[in-house]
Amino acid sequence: MNKDTLLRWYRTMMRIRIFEETVNEKFLAGEIPGFVHLYIGEEAVATAVCSLLEESDYITSTHRGHGHTIAKGADVKRMMAELYGKRTGYCKGKGGSMHIADFGVGMLGANGVVGGGINLAAGAALASQLLGNGRIAVSFFGDGASNRGTFHEGLNLASVWRLPVVFVCENNQWSSTTPYRESTSVEDIAVRAAAYSMPGAVADGNDIFDVYEKAAQMTQRAREGGGPSLLEAKTYRIKGHFVGDPEKYRKREEVMEQLDRNDPIKRFVERVLEEGLLTSEDLTRIDHETLEEVSSAVAFAKESPFPEPTEAYEDLFVEAGAQ
Amino acid sequence: MRNITFAEATLEAMREEMARDARVFVMGEDIARQGGIFGQFKGLPDAFGLERVRDTPISETAIVGAGIGAALGGTVPVIDMHFADFIGVAMDEILNQMAKIRYMFGGQANLPLVLRAPDGVTRSGAAQHSQSLEALFMHIPGLKVVAPSNPKDAKGLLKAAIRDPNPVIYFEHKDLFRQRGEVPDGEYVTPIGEASVVQEGGRLTVVSYSRMMTQVQAVCKQLGDEIAGQVELIDLRSIVPMDTETILASVRKTHRLLIVHEAVKRGGVGAEIAAVVAERTIEYLDAPIVRIGAKPFPVPFSPALEPAVIPQEREIVEAIRGLLGARI
């Protein structure tokens, strides 16, 4: 892995981590309205997978979508402004955290319905296939979504039509407050790939190198016309389901143990320093730059105006002839 | 002018739009090999190939969800629901994705797609193959809804729907597919959002659409020129956006209003029209507004039972006679 890629990975993972920690703080301070779901602890998955994509490729995301949006290349300023409900946000204050999107970089939206993005990604891949433009699509979704009908219908459709799409299941062990083992019929969601005649693989979702290696085979397959694949990235949701979740359903020790032993950023840092791939100066510099970047995003969000009430009546339909 | 069937008219629209715009494709259950249950897709694969005329798995959720994704990816999908009743399977895709995407993402993307939904009663289809569901979709902001009553509008509205950069649900009544009518030669589009005054008259406004429009016209014939001549007939054609100005102008002229649709009367399109008229021009009314719609029951199977739920011509005759005689 070349140094540029490693630096890029680290910057993206830190950008997500600091963005999420800042959102956590600002939400608890009452500055951010709505419902917010944090991606802390799962950064390696979006970072590795999106580093395999071109800007013109598509992703669909989940209610826990900030990480995917950042990894696909969105601007944290406009993201933060959206979370604050401001006019300068990506959705002009109409979406918020659960509907963050940046179509300019192929990020087709976070989705408030679990499993809602799976068929949208298959459809974007179908459009690529029909138009012959070489773009591929990635759908990120959670372990909970793998129990929805959209998963079955979408994977079957993608398989019979050999669509250029990679399904990335982030198994963070928790469907809201229900543990994975109580809600899902299989030990590994990846085995479900066999039912759709597509390759399935399990990656250590907190090891960015492992996610990258397995996802690379799948994105390559999609680009070469080989059809869809299913990657299960085993990870762990460090924070509650949403900010403010009292988390009475799990023990604090379980979370602390994951943080201590299995934090994807910590694991990355240990490895790159140990193997001499990056220096601590490299990392510290990125830490500072990223902190600065996110704090200026907060300033931008706070300074930005709220939309006028009449803007609630815009953007429902576009005038005919505009397509 | 040519005399062709409703199904043929929609087929012409598909052919013309697919030839005009290479991004347009159509997918659904049994449309390529079978040509659609009502023959409404017959011959399209020969002209445009199986890539652009796609048979799908029986996966309404995936068909509609992938249609939305394909629209976001730069194509113009036409999605056939087989029967409007099956929309329930894809309801989340319509309610939470299709209707919301443009707005909740702040207008970042357009969603040019058409959902074709064959609806209404025909040949004792019973409870799960006979419904008229337009009111459900009228209630959800972010969707356009149309329902043509004749071959000419079927073609013009389908072309307009395909060209519209917003999601359009196109309800086509199953019993109308074989109905014949005059269709103009050459290119034309029927604008979405414009009602059609089919017949002018001075004493009673009748608003209808889809198959019930043809029933109202048949009733007017039966009643004879003297009575029918007093009726102003409006074919709504578009349910969202609704051409309320045409309805209001007519009611201000005739002072009486009858609304007729096949869908359930309770909470139906007629309720919306009645409310708009009451809100905006009640002082012009000389008689109570009358609505005719299905009774609030699932559509029963037996030919002996179905007419007890679905509006019949007799009801329309009585309502017209009653309104023309009635004064408040």
HADDOCK unambig.tbl for C-alpha pairs under 7 A between the chains (distance, minus, plus):
assign (segid A and resid 91 and name CA) (segid B and resid 104 and name CA) 6.62 0.50 0.50
assign (segid A and resid 91 and name CA) (segid B and resid 105 and name CA) 4.55 0.50 0.50
assign (segid A and resid 91 and name CA) (segid B and resid 106 and name CA) 3.86 0.50 0.50
assign (segid A and resid 92 and name CA) (segid B and resid 106 and name CA) 5.40 0.50 0.50
assign (segid A and resid 94 and name CA) (segid B and resid 104 and name CA) 5.10 0.50 0.50
assign (segid A and resid 94 and name CA) (segid B and resid 105 and name CA) 6.59 0.50 0.50
assign (segid A and resid 94 and name CA) (segid B and resid 106 and name CA) 5.84 0.50 0.50
assign (segid A and resid 95 and name CA) (segid B and resid 104 and name CA) 4.77 0.50 0.50
assign (segid A and resid 95 and name CA) (segid B and resid 105 and name CA) 5.73 0.50 0.50
assign (segid A and resid 99 and name CA) (segid B and resid 104 and name CA) 6.73 0.50 0.50
assign (segid A and resid 99 and name CA) (segid B and resid 105 and name CA) 6.63 0.50 0.50
assign (segid A and resid 101 and name CA) (segid B and resid 105 and name CA) 6.40 0.50 0.50
assign (segid A and resid 103 and name CA) (segid B and resid 108 and name CA) 6.38 0.50 0.50
assign (segid A and resid 119 and name CA) (segid B and resid 62 and name CA) 5.59 0.50 0.50
assign (segid A and resid 119 and name CA) (segid B and resid 65 and name CA) 4.80 0.50 0.50
assign (segid A and resid 119 and name CA) (segid B and resid 66 and name CA) 4.90 0.50 0.50
assign (segid A and resid 119 and name CA) (segid B and resid 69 and name CA) 6.97 0.50 0.50
assign (segid A and resid 120 and name CA) (segid B and resid 65 and name CA) 5.31 0.50 0.50
assign (segid A and resid 120 and name CA) (segid B and resid 66 and name CA) 5.08 0.50 0.50
assign (segid A and resid 120 and name CA) (segid B and resid 68 and name CA) 6.09 0.50 0.50
assign (segid A and resid 120 and name CA) (segid B and resid 69 and name CA) 3.94 0.50 0.50
assign (segid A and resid 121 and name CA) (segid B and resid 69 and name CA) 5.95 0.50 0.50
assign (segid A and resid 122 and name CA) (segid B and resid 66 and name CA) 5.62 0.50 0.50
assign (segid A and resid 122 and name CA) (segid B and resid 69 and name CA) 6.82 0.50 0.50
assign (segid A and resid 123 and name CA) (segid B and resid 65 and name CA) 6.90 0.50 0.50
assign (segid A and resid 123 and name CA) (segid B and resid 66 and name CA) 3.57 0.50 0.50
assign (segid A and resid 123 and name CA) (segid B and resid 67 and name CA) 5.74 0.50 0.50
assign (segid A and resid 123 and name CA) (segid B and resid 68 and name CA) 6.60 0.50 0.50
assign (segid A and resid 123 and name CA) (segid B and resid 69 and name CA) 3.98 0.50 0.50
assign (segid A and resid 123 and name CA) (segid B and resid 70 and name CA) 4.27 0.50 0.50
assign (segid A and resid 124 and name CA) (segid B and resid 69 and name CA) 4.48 0.50 0.50
assign (segid A and resid 124 and name CA) (segid B and resid 70 and name CA) 4.56 0.50 0.50
assign (segid A and resid 124 and name CA) (segid B and resid 72 and name CA) 6.46 0.50 0.50
assign (segid A and resid 124 and name CA) (segid B and resid 73 and name CA) 4.69 0.50 0.50
assign (segid A and resid 126 and name CA) (segid B and resid 70 and name CA) 6.04 0.50 0.50
assign (segid A and resid 127 and name CA) (segid B and resid 70 and name CA) 4.72 0.50 0.50
assign (segid A and resid 127 and name CA) (segid B and resid 73 and name CA) 5.24 0.50 0.50
assign (segid A and resid 127 and name CA) (segid B and resid 74 and name CA) 6.43 0.50 0.50
assign (segid A and resid 127 and name CA) (segid B and resid 75 and name CA) 5.87 0.50 0.50
assign (segid A and resid 128 and name CA) (segid B and resid 73 and name CA) 6.77 0.50 0.50
assign (segid A and resid 150 and name CA) (segid B and resid 61 and name CA) 6.53 0.50 0.50
assign (segid A and resid 150 and name CA) (segid B and resid 62 and name CA) 6.64 0.50 0.50
assign (segid A and resid 153 and name CA) (segid B and resid 59 and name CA) 5.88 0.50 0.50
assign (segid A and resid 153 and name CA) (segid B and resid 61 and name CA) 6.90 0.50 0.50
assign (segid A and resid 153 and name CA) (segid B and resid 62 and name CA) 5.38 0.50 0.50
assign (segid A and resid 154 and name CA) (segid B and resid 62 and name CA) 5.40 0.50 0.50
assign (segid A and resid 315 and name CA) (segid B and resid 102 and name CA) 6.54 0.50 0.50
assign (segid A and resid 315 and name CA) (segid B and resid 103 and name CA) 5.07 0.50 0.50
assign (segid A and resid 315 and name CA) (segid B and resid 106 and name CA) 6.07 0.50 0.50
assign (segid A and resid 315 and name CA) (segid B and resid 107 and name CA) 4.86 0.50 0.50
assign (segid A and resid 316 and name CA) (segid B and resid 102 and name CA) 6.25 0.50 0.50
assign (segid A and resid 316 and name CA) (segid B and resid 103 and name CA) 4.82 0.50 0.50
assign (segid A and resid 316 and name CA) (segid B and resid 142 and name CA) 5.77 0.50 0.50
assign (segid A and resid 317 and name CA) (segid B and resid 142 and name CA) 6.80 0.50 0.50
assign (segid A and resid 317 and name CA) (segid B and resid 166 and name CA) 6.17 0.50 0.50
assign (segid A and resid 318 and name CA) (segid B and resid 165 and name CA) 6.63 0.50 0.50
assign (segid A and resid 318 and name CA) (segid B and resid 166 and name CA) 6.66 0.50 0.50
assign (segid A and resid 320 and name CA) (segid B and resid 164 and name CA) 5.33 0.50 0.50
assign (segid A and resid 320 and name CA) (segid B and resid 165 and name CA) 5.90 0.50 0.50
assign (segid A and resid 322 and name CA) (segid B and resid 165 and name CA) 6.75 0.50 0.50
assign (segid A and resid 323 and name CA) (segid B and resid 165 and name CA) 5.38 0.50 0.50
